[in-house]
Amino acid sequence: MVVEAVADAEKMEAADEDVETELKAMADQYKMEVDKLKEALRPENYAMVAQDIKMRKAVDFMFENAIVE
């Protein structure tokens, strides 16, 4: 996938702060406390959140660096 290749080439990662911000947003969406959401999540869920953040960063990067003629 192109987006994943860009993320890897640019060495993009989801920082702990990024994951924490995303978890807070998810908790707000589900009207839960962040701690309760964290208790409900399995380790693979954290990995999926981090992967989603990484992909969003790559898409943002591609839009910011797109050359439009």
C-alpha positions as YAML, in Angstrom:
chain: A
units: angstrom
residues:
- id: 1
  name: MET
  ca: [0.00, 0.00, 0.00]
- id: 2
  name: VAL
  ca: [1.34, 3.41, -0.96]
- id: 3
  name: VAL
  ca: [0.37, 5.08, 2.31]
- id: 4
  name: GLU
  ca: [2.22, 2.47, 4.35]
- id: 5
  name: ALA
  ca: [5.27, 2.77, 2.09]
- id: 6
  name: VAL
  ca: [5.31, 6.55, 2.62]
- id: 7
  name: ALA
  ca: [4.95, 6.12, 6.39]
- id: 8
  name: ASP
  ca: [7.85, 3.67, 6.44]
- id: 9
  name: ALA
  ca: [10.05, 5.76, 4.12]
- id: 10
  name: GLU
  ca: [9.48, 8.85, 6.26]
- id: 11
  name: LYS
  ca: [9.95, 6.83, 9.46]
- id: 12
  name: MET
  ca: [6.58, 7.95, 10.81]
- id: 13
  name: GLU
  ca: [5.44, 6.58, 14.14]
- id: 14
  name: ALA
  ca: [2.68, 7.20, 16.61]
- id: 15
  name: ALA
  ca: [4.19, 8.79, 19.70]
- id: 16
  name: ASP
  ca: [2.81, 7.85, 23.11]
- id: 17
  name: GLU
  ca: [1.25, 11.31, 23.27]
- id: 18
  name: ASP
  ca: [-0.52, 10.68, 19.95]
- id: 19
  name: VAL
  ca: [-1.97, 7.41, 21.24]
- id: 20
  name: GLU
  ca: [-3.04, 9.05, 24.49]
- id: 21
  name: THR
  ca: [-4.79, 11.86, 22.60]
- id: 22
  name: GLU
  ca: [-6.56, 9.33, 20.39]
- id: 23
  name: LEU
  ca: [-7.66, 7.28, 23.40]
- id: 24
  name: LYS
  ca: [-9.07, 10.42, 25.05]
- id: 25
  name: ALA
  ca: [-11.03, 11.19, 21.88]
- id: 26
  name: MET
  ca: [-12.33, 7.61, 21.76]
- id: 27
  name: ALA
  ca: [-13.35, 7.77, 25.40]
- id: 28
  name: ASP
  ca: [-15.21, 11.03, 24.76]
- id: 29
  name: GLN
  ca: [-16.95, 9.48, 21.77]
- id: 30
  name: TYR
  ca: [-18.13, 6.52, 23.84]
- id: 31
  name: LYS
  ca: [-18.83, 8.73, 26.88]
- id: 32
  name: MET
  ca: [-16.37, 6.74, 29.00]
- id: 33
  name: GLU
  ca: [-13.53, 7.60, 31.30]
- id: 34
  name: VAL
  ca: [-10.15, 7.10, 29.65]
- id: 35
  name: ASP
  ca: [-9.05, 4.66, 32.35]
- id: 36
  name: LYS
  ca: [-12.13, 2.49, 31.77]
- id: 37
  name: LEU
  ca: [-11.46, 2.46, 28.03]
- id: 38
  name: LYS
  ca: [-7.83, 1.47, 28.61]
- id: 39
  name: GLU
  ca: [-8.94, -1.40, 30.85]
- id: 40
  name: ALA
  ca: [-11.26, -2.65, 28.10]
- id: 41
  name: LEU
  ca: [-8.62, -2.55, 25.37]
- id: 42
  name: ARG
  ca: [-6.36, -5.46, 24.57]
- id: 43
  name: PRO
  ca: [-2.73, -4.98, 23.50]
- id: 44
  name: GLU
  ca: [-3.62, -5.53, 19.84]
- id: 45
  name: ASN
  ca: [-6.13, -2.67, 20.11]
- id: 46
  name: TYR
  ca: [-3.32, -0.32, 21.11]
- id: 47
  name: ALA
  ca: [-1.34, -1.50, 18.09]
- id: 48
  name: MET
  ca: [-4.30, -0.79, 15.81]
- id: 49
  name: VAL
  ca: [-4.70, 2.72, 17.26]
- id: 50
  name: ALA
  ca: [-1.00, 3.39, 16.70]
- id: 51
  name: GLN
  ca: [-1.21, 2.05, 13.13]
- id: 52
  name: ASP
  ca: [-4.21, 4.28, 12.38]
- id: 53
  name: ILE
  ca: [-2.32, 7.32, 13.66]
- id: 54
  name: LYS
  ca: [0.72, 6.41, 11.56]
- id: 55
  name: MET
  ca: [-1.43, 6.09, 8.43]
- id: 56
  name: ARG
  ca: [-3.16, 9.44, 9.09]
- id: 57
  name: LYS
  ca: [0.25, 11.09, 9.46]
- id: 58
  name: ALA
  ca: [1.32, 9.60, 6.12]
- id: 59
  name: VAL
  ca: [-1.85, 10.80, 4.36]
- id: 60
  name: ASP
  ca: [-1.40, 14.27, 5.85]
- id: 61
  name: PHE
  ca: [2.22, 14.27, 4.67]
- id: 62
  name: MET
  ca: [1.20, 13.28, 1.14]
- id: 63
  name: PHE
  ca: [-1.42, 16.04, 0.95]
- id: 64
  name: GLU
  ca: [1.00, 18.64, 2.31]
- id: 65
  name: ASN
  ca: [3.68, 17.62, -0.20]
- id: 66
  name: ALA
  ca: [1.50, 16.98, -3.25]
- id: 67
  name: ILE
  ca: [2.46, 18.83, -6.39]
- id: 68
  name: VAL
  ca: [-0.56, 20.12, -8.24]
- id: 69
  name: GLU
  ca: [-0.08, 21.33, -11.78]
...
